[in-house]
Every structure is written in C-alpha cells, then in structure tokens.
Amino acid sequence: MDASSCARDAAALADRVLGALRGSGGVGLADFLASRADPTAGLGAVRLVGADIFLPHVVLNRPLTAQDAEVVAASFEVFPQATEPVAPEQRVMAWHDWSTARLLATLTGDAAVAAPDDPAAVLGSVEKWARWSVAVAQLSSLAHPGATGPVVDAVAAQPQALCRGVLRAALRRDFVIASRLTRWVALTHAMGVRLPVNPVVLVDHVALRVGSEPRQLLDLAVARHLVGAP
C-alpha cells in the first residue's frame, strides 16, 4: 500500500465526515471505499481517521448502516490491532484503535472493548507537560462528545498541563497540534472542568489560523460543537 495514497484518502474521508457534520448527508463509508482506486489504501484511511468516522452518528444521532459497519470491521481485518503495544507509536495506535472499536461496538450493540493498557504508558509523565501534551494531541480522536474512558479521565485531570500545551503550540504556530489540543480543551470544558483559558476564544483563535486541511478542520468542528459555538 502506498502511504501517500492512504494519506490522501484519509484527507478525503475526513472531508466527507466534515460534510456530514454540516448536514450534507451521511459519511457513506461503503460508497467511499467503492470510489477508491486502491481499496487497501481506502481501508487504511478508515483506520487513520479512526473514531472520527462515527462523529455524525455521535453528534447528530444518525444510525450506522450495516454496510458501513462492515467497512470498519474489514479495516481491522486488513490492518490488525497491536495486541501487545510496546513502542510509543504502537501505544498511540492501540488507543486510537480502541476508540474506534469501542464506538463501533456501541453503535452496533456489540460487547464492550477492553482498554489496551494504563493511560500513563501512552501519555507519559505530566511533569514533562510539553511531551505529555504532544501525546495527548496524538489521541485527539478520543475527544468526542460524550467521550469517557481512562485517557479522557487522565487528560481532564490535568487542565493546567493541557492549556500550557495548547498555548505553547499556538505560540510556536504548530496548528496541527494546536487544533488537536483545542479539541481536548473543548471536551474538558464540556465535562465541567474549570480551565485557565477561555475555550470559546481559543477555538476562534485557532480556527483563524488552522488553514484548510480537512482533519484539522474536523478537530475544530468538534471543538465548536463541544463549546456550543456556531
């Protein structure tokens, strides 16, 4: 599989999710996969976008079709989950996959999915908050409306480190990290956690600078929904 094809497909899929959130209809995973020149790259894109493919179902309460559920299941068959993650990137992907599998199980009524390991193993020490915040950003797909779980609890327990991280990213003009952390700030706000920054002002600030990359725009769309901004 060509990595660049997979990345392009992931951007196209994120754009479809964004369109669905804006009211253009469903994501249509089965149609998306059928439209790809390389179906394997298309399935890779499903895994890369991860739990975000379910945002229209979570946010707008749209039903998940059996065909779309089969596409997600097929992506796990072609790209199996890491059963014993050790390296940092494996741990990130394990939690990313867990979030996807967990939402799939919730939407299809299947059994709950066990968490891969201790959140501290993937996030690291909050004392090293700059590195910690980068790990949090890599798990932005776990930050969705109604999200729960060990990583969500771990992040929400550290609002100071989270806000330091997003402000550092914004000052460094790293708006990939900033958009992902803004999404976490918005979720933490929605959970009722008191924050040292105004989440609505933060969302507006990052939105003006984030550009046109679909996955970053998707992060900001989720953040706007979580803070109740138009």
C-alpha positions as CSV (number, residue, x, y, z in Angstrom):
1,M,0.0,0.0,0.0
2,D,1.3,3.5,-0.9
3,A,1.5,5.6,2.2
4,S,0.8,8.8,0.2
5,S,-2.3,7.3,-1.3
6,C,-3.5,6.4,2.2
7,A,-2.9,9.9,3.5
8,R,-4.8,11.4,0.5
9,D,-7.7,9.0,1.1
10,A,-7.7,9.9,4.8
11,A,-8.0,13.6,4.0
12,A,-10.8,12.8,1.6
13,L,-12.6,10.7,4.2
14,A,-12.2,13.4,6.8
15,D,-13.7,15.9,4.4
16,R,-16.7,13.6,3.9
17,V,-17.1,13.4,7.7
18,L,-16.9,17.2,7.9
19,G,-19.6,17.5,5.2
20,A,-21.8,15.1,7.0
21,L,-21.5,17.1,10.2
22,R,-22.5,20.2,8.2
23,G,-25.6,18.5,7.0
24,S,-24.7,17.1,3.6
25,G,-25.9,13.6,4.4
26,G,-24.1,10.5,5.8
27,V,-20.4,9.7,5.5
28,G,-21.2,6.6,3.4
29,L,-18.1,4.5,4.2
30,A,-19.2,1.8,1.7
31,D,-19.5,4.4,-1.1
32,F,-16.2,6.0,-0.1
33,L,-14.4,2.6,-0.3
34,A,-16.0,1.8,-3.6
35,S,-14.8,5.1,-5.0
36,R,-11.1,4.5,-4.1
37,A,-8.6,3.4,-6.8
38,D,-6.9,1.3,-4.2
39,P,-9.3,-0.4,-1.7
40,T,-6.5,-1.3,0.7
41,A,-5.5,2.4,0.9
42,G,-9.2,3.2,1.5
43,L,-9.3,0.8,4.4
44,G,-6.1,2.3,5.7
45,A,-7.7,5.7,5.6
46,V,-10.6,4.4,7.7
47,R,-8.1,3.3,10.3
48,L,-6.3,6.6,10.2
49,V,-9.4,8.8,10.6
50,G,-10.4,6.3,13.3
51,A,-13.3,7.0,15.6
52,D,-13.9,10.3,13.8
53,I,-15.8,8.4,11.1
54,F,-18.5,8.0,13.7
55,L,-18.9,11.7,14.5
56,P,-22.1,12.2,12.5
57,H,-23.7,9.3,14.4
58,V,-22.4,10.6,17.8
59,V,-23.2,14.3,17.2
60,L,-26.3,14.0,15.0
61,N,-27.6,10.7,16.2
62,R,-27.6,9.2,12.8
63,P,-27.9,5.4,12.5
64,L,-24.9,3.4,11.3
65,T,-25.7,1.2,8.3
66,A,-24.7,-2.4,8.3
67,Q,-22.6,-1.8,5.2
68,D,-20.6,0.9,6.8
69,A,-20.1,-1.2,9.9
70,E,-18.7,-3.9,7.7
71,V,-16.2,-1.5,6.2
72,V,-14.9,-0.7,9.6
73,A,-14.7,-4.4,10.5
74,A,-12.8,-5.0,7.3
75,S,-10.3,-2.3,8.1
76,F,-9.4,-4.2,11.3
77,E,-9.1,-7.5,9.4
78,V,-6.7,-5.9,6.8
79,F,-4.8,-3.9,9.5
80,P,-4.9,-5.9,12.7
81,Q,-4.7,-4.1,16.1
82,A,-1.4,-4.4,18.0
83,T,-2.1,-7.0,20.7
84,E,1.0,-6.1,22.8
85,P,2.0,-2.5,22.1
86,V,5.4,-1.6,23.3
87,A,6.9,1.3,21.3
88,P,5.3,4.7,21.8
89,E,3.8,4.8,18.3
90,Q,2.2,1.4,18.9
91,R,0.7,2.6,22.2
92,V,-0.8,5.6,20.5
93,M,-2.2,3.4,17.7
94,A,-3.6,0.9,20.2
95,W,-5.6,3.6,22.0
96,H,-6.6,5.1,18.6
97,D,-7.9,1.7,17.5
98,W,-9.6,1.1,20.9
99,S,-11.6,4.3,20.5
100,T,-12.7,3.2,17.0
101,A,-13.6,-0.3,18.1
102,R,-15.4,0.9,21.2
103,L,-17.6,3.3,19.3
104,L,-18.3,0.6,16.6
105,A,-19.4,-1.7,19.4
106,T,-21.6,1.0,21.0
107,L,-23.3,1.8,17.7
108,T,-23.8,-1.9,16.7
109,G,-24.7,-3.2,20.2
110,D,-21.7,-5.5,20.4
111,A,-19.8,-6.3,23.6
112,A,-17.6,-3.6,25.2
113,V,-13.9,-3.5,24.2
114,A,-11.2,-3.7,26.9
115,A,-8.8,-0.8,27.1
116,P,-5.3,-1.6,25.9
117,D,-3.2,-0.5,28.9
118,D,-2.6,2.2,31.6
119,P,-3.0,5.7,30.1
120,A,0.2,6.7,31.8
121,A,2.0,4.3,29.5
122,V,1.0,6.3,26.4
123,L,0.8,9.8,27.8
124,G,3.9,9.7,29.9
125,S,4.6,11.9,33.0
126,V,2.6,15.2,33.2
127,E,5.7,16.7,34.8
128,K,7.1,16.8,31.3
129,W,4.0,18.6,30.2
130,A,5.3,19.6,26.7
131,R,5.9,16.0,25.7
132,W,2.7,14.9,27.5
133,S,0.7,17.4,25.5
134,V,2.0,16.1,22.2
135,A,0.9,12.6,23.2
136,V,-2.5,13.9,24.2
137,A,-2.7,15.6,20.7
138,Q,-1.9,12.3,19.0
139,L,-5.1,10.9,20.6
140,S,-7.5,13.7,19.6
141,S,-9.9,11.2,18.1
142,L,-10.7,10.1,21.6
143,A,-12.0,13.6,22.4
144,H,-15.6,13.5,21.1
145,P,-19.0,14.4,22.5
146,G,-19.9,12.1,25.4
147,A,-16.4,10.6,25.4
148,T,-15.4,8.6,28.5
149,G,-12.6,6.2,29.4
150,P,-9.2,6.1,31.1
151,V,-7.4,8.5,28.7
152,V,-10.3,11.1,28.9
153,D,-10.2,10.9,32.7
154,A,-6.4,11.3,32.7
155,V,-6.4,14.3,30.4
156,A,-9.3,16.0,32.2
157,A,-7.4,15.7,35.5
158,Q,-4.6,17.9,34.2
159,P,-6.2,21.1,32.8
160,Q,-3.1,23.2,33.6
161,A,-0.8,21.0,31.6
162,L,-3.4,20.7,28.8
163,C,-3.7,24.5,28.5
164,R,0.0,25.0,28.7
165,G,0.4,22.6,25.8
166,V,-2.2,24.3,23.5
167,L,-0.8,27.8,24.2
168,R,2.7,26.5,23.5
169,A,1.6,25.0,20.2
170,A,-0.2,28.2,19.2
171,L,2.8,30.4,20.0
172,R,5.0,28.0,18.0
173,R,2.5,28.3,15.2
174,D,2.1,24.5,15.2
175,F,-1.6,24.5,14.4
176,V,-1.7,20.8,13.8
177,I,-1.0,20.2,17.5
178,A,-3.0,23.3,18.5
179,S,-6.2,22.2,16.7
180,R,-6.0,18.7,18.3
181,L,-5.4,20.1,21.8
182,T,-8.1,22.7,21.3
183,R,-10.5,19.8,20.8
184,W,-9.3,18.3,24.1
185,V,-9.7,21.7,25.9
186,A,-13.3,21.9,24.5
187,L,-14.1,18.4,25.8
188,T,-12.6,19.2,29.2
189,H,-14.7,22.3,29.3
190,A,-17.8,20.3,28.3
191,M,-17.1,17.9,31.2
192,G,-17.4,20.9,33.6
193,V,-13.7,21.2,34.4
194,R,-12.5,24.7,35.3
195,L,-9.9,25.9,32.8
196,P,-7.3,28.7,32.9
197,V,-8.2,29.7,29.3
198,N,-11.5,30.7,27.7
199,P,-12.3,27.7,25.4
200,V,-14.5,29.7,23.0
201,V,-11.8,32.4,22.5
202,L,-9.2,29.6,22.0
203,V,-11.4,27.9,19.3
204,D,-11.9,31.2,17.5
205,H,-8.2,32.0,17.6
206,V,-7.1,28.6,16.3
207,A,-9.8,28.5,13.7
208,L,-8.5,31.7,12.1
209,R,-5.1,30.1,11.6
210,V,-5.6,26.4,11.0
211,G,-5.8,26.5,7.2
212,S,-7.9,24.2,5.0
213,E,-6.6,20.7,5.9
214,P,-9.7,18.6,6.4
215,R,-8.5,16.7,9.5
216,Q,-7.6,19.9,11.3
217,L,-11.0,21.5,10.3
218,L,-12.6,18.4,11.7
219,D,-10.9,18.9,15.0
220,L,-12.2,22.5,15.1
221,A,-15.7,21.4,14.1
222,V,-15.8,19.0,17.1
223,A,-14.4,21.7,19.4
224,R,-17.0,24.2,18.3
225,H,-19.8,21.7,18.9
226,L,-18.4,20.9,22.4
227,V,-18.2,24.6,23.5
228,G,-21.6,25.4,21.8
229,A,-20.1,27.9,19.4
230,P,-21.7,28.4,15.9
